[in-house]
Amino acid sequence: MTPAQKNALLDSLALPVLAAPMFIVSGPELVIAQCKAGIVGSFPALNARPAAALDEWLTQIETELVAERKLHPTRKIAPYAVNQIVHSSNARLEEDMATCVAHRVPIVITSLRAPDEVVKHVHGYGGVVFHDVISVRHAQRALEAGVDGLILVCAGAGGHAGTLSPFALVPEVRRFFDGPIMLSGAIASGSSILAAQAAGADLAYMGTRFIATREARAQAEYKDMLVEASAADIVYTSLFTGVHGNYIKQSIVRAGLDPDNLPVGDKRTMNFGSGDITEAKAWRDIWGAGQGIGQISNVPSTAELVSQLASEYHAARSRLSLLQA
Ligand SMILES: Cc1cc2nc3c(=O)[nH]c(=O)nc-3n(C[C@H](O)[C@H](O)[C@H](O)COP(=O)(O)O)c2cc1C
């Protein structure tokens, strides 16, 4: 990604945020609302079921964003992103990538394995690839694969998450990479978005906070749990997918398990299959969330949430400039 491309991306946003893709939760309604509000919206390709639905989702997103740009030519309307799980058990990867290439998806977010093949396809039509990593070793491997940007998934992030503090990982990665860095892990307020930039990231990467919005495809009970629970209720376990991730304790208890005595998961059991929801028990019954959960107190529309985050962000900037004066 050239510095000009990076600047064009940042200039297209009303707030430096990429709304993270979330299994089951992110659908076209959420993505469209996020982009219209001026932040990058995204969803995992596997959420569109069956695979043929991906083409329909992309057409719907593009049509609505083109119409919005026509209607409000001076407003910041962000590009969208599609997440691809690069894993041998993802039987749809090739077909989903062909659909993304046909639509020239502007940003592809890859997770798990280094995305060599995906990078080739996306660069072929001028798109960019951001890869999520939890360590310096994974960051270096992704850069060797030719990715354009790195998503640093730090401690406290929802879903599969790392254990490193952002104050450790961002500076270590910045030593060898000056391209776009997205930072994630419990970012749920405007002041934390500013903190991500202060730490050296370009964009905040936010998932959990957007589950508690009207457009998110999460049951009402899940949204209520997000409002009620706090950081101490987040359990970090490998049981459900074989990879360590953060989940809400109350949903583990409701499923009849003891959150304080969970067995260790088996990596070999991780199976993305055809993306069939019945294969996704972990995400359907055991609800993922990051440590930012304690900052969630309402379930607004996405537009209202982004506007609230923007006010908090600008208030935090003013506070800091007063401190410096
Ligand atoms: C319920 C849930 C589902 C998720 N599903 C995916 C996914 O399918 N693909 C992916 O790359 N990341 C997934 N993530 C991780 C997010 O993309 C992101 O890294 C994380 O939400 C950021 O941390 P935060 O939730 O503390 O903001 C998921 C997170 C949650 C909470």
The ligand as an SDF file (V2000), in Angstrom:
LIG
                    3D

 31 33  0  0  0  0  0  0  0  0999 V2000
  -18.6150  -12.3350   18.6100 C   0  0  0  0  0  0  0  0  0  0  0  0
  -17.3290  -12.1290   17.8820 C   0  0  0  0  0  0  0  0  0  0  0  0
  -17.1140  -12.7890   16.6730 C   0  0  0  0  0  0  0  0  0  0  0  0
  -15.9110  -12.5940   15.9730 C   0  0  0  0  0  0  0  0  0  0  0  0
  -15.7350  -13.2050   14.7610 N   0  0  0  0  0  0  0  0  0  0  0  0
  -14.6170  -12.9500   14.0300 C   0  0  0  0  0  0  0  0  0  0  0  0
  -14.4630  -13.4870   12.7180 C   0  0  0  0  0  0  0  0  0  0  0  0
  -15.3210  -14.1990   12.1940 O   0  0  0  0  0  0  0  0  0  0  0  0
  -13.3320  -13.2020   12.0390 N   0  0  0  0  0  0  0  0  0  0  0  0
  -12.3520  -12.3950   12.5790 C   0  0  0  0  0  0  0  0  0  0  0  0
  -11.3430  -12.1530   11.9170 O   0  0  0  0  0  0  0  0  0  0  0  0
  -12.4740  -11.8790   13.8210 N   0  0  0  0  0  0  0  0  0  0  0  0
  -13.5820  -12.1270   14.5310 C   0  0  0  0  0  0  0  0  0  0  0  0
  -13.7290  -11.5520   15.7860 N   0  0  0  0  0  0  0  0  0  0  0  0
  -12.6710  -10.6660   16.3020 C   0  0  0  0  0  0  0  0  0  0  0  0
  -12.9270   -9.2210   15.8710 C   0  0  0  0  0  0  0  0  0  0  0  0
  -12.8050   -9.1160   14.4700 O   0  0  0  0  0  0  0  0  0  0  0  0
  -11.9550   -8.2240   16.5780 C   0  0  0  0  0  0  0  0  0  0  0  0
  -10.6290   -8.6810   16.4930 O   0  0  0  0  0  0  0  0  0  0  0  0
  -12.2940   -7.9960   18.0250 C   0  0  0  0  0  0  0  0  0  0  0  0
  -13.6910   -7.9270   18.1950 O   0  0  0  0  0  0  0  0  0  0  0  0
  -11.6730   -6.6890   18.5200 C   0  0  0  0  0  0  0  0  0  0  0  0
  -11.7200   -6.5860   19.9130 O   0  0  0  0  0  0  0  0  0  0  0  0
  -12.9540   -5.9140   20.7200 P   0  0  0  0  0  0  0  0  0  0  0  0
  -14.0850   -6.8710   20.5600 O   0  0  0  0  0  0  0  0  0  0  0  0
  -12.4400   -5.8590   22.1140 O   0  0  0  0  0  0  0  0  0  0  0  0
  -13.2580   -4.5950   20.1260 O   0  0  0  0  0  0  0  0  0  0  0  0
  -14.9100  -11.7410   16.5110 C   0  0  0  0  0  0  0  0  0  0  0  0
  -15.1560  -11.0780   17.7240 C   0  0  0  0  0  0  0  0  0  0  0  0
  -16.3400  -11.2590   18.4040 C   0  0  0  0  0  0  0  0  0  0  0  0
  -16.5730  -10.5270   19.6860 C   0  0  0  0  0  0  0  0  0  0  0  0
  1  2  1  0
  2  3  1  0
  2 30  2  0
  3  4  2  0
  4  5  1  0
  4 28  1  0
  5  6  2  0
  6  7  1  0
  6 13  1  0
  7  8  2  0
  7  9  1  0
  9 10  1  0
 10 11  2  0
 10 12  1  0
 12 13  2  0
 13 14  1  0
 14 15  1  0
 14 28  1  0
 15 16  1  0
 16 17  1  0
 16 18  1  0
 18 19  1  0
 18 20  1  0
 20 21  1  0
 20 22  1  0
 22 23  1  0
 23 24  1  0
 24 25  2  0
 24 26  1  0
 24 27  1  0
 28 29  2  0
 29 30  1  0
 30 31  1  0
M  END
$$$$
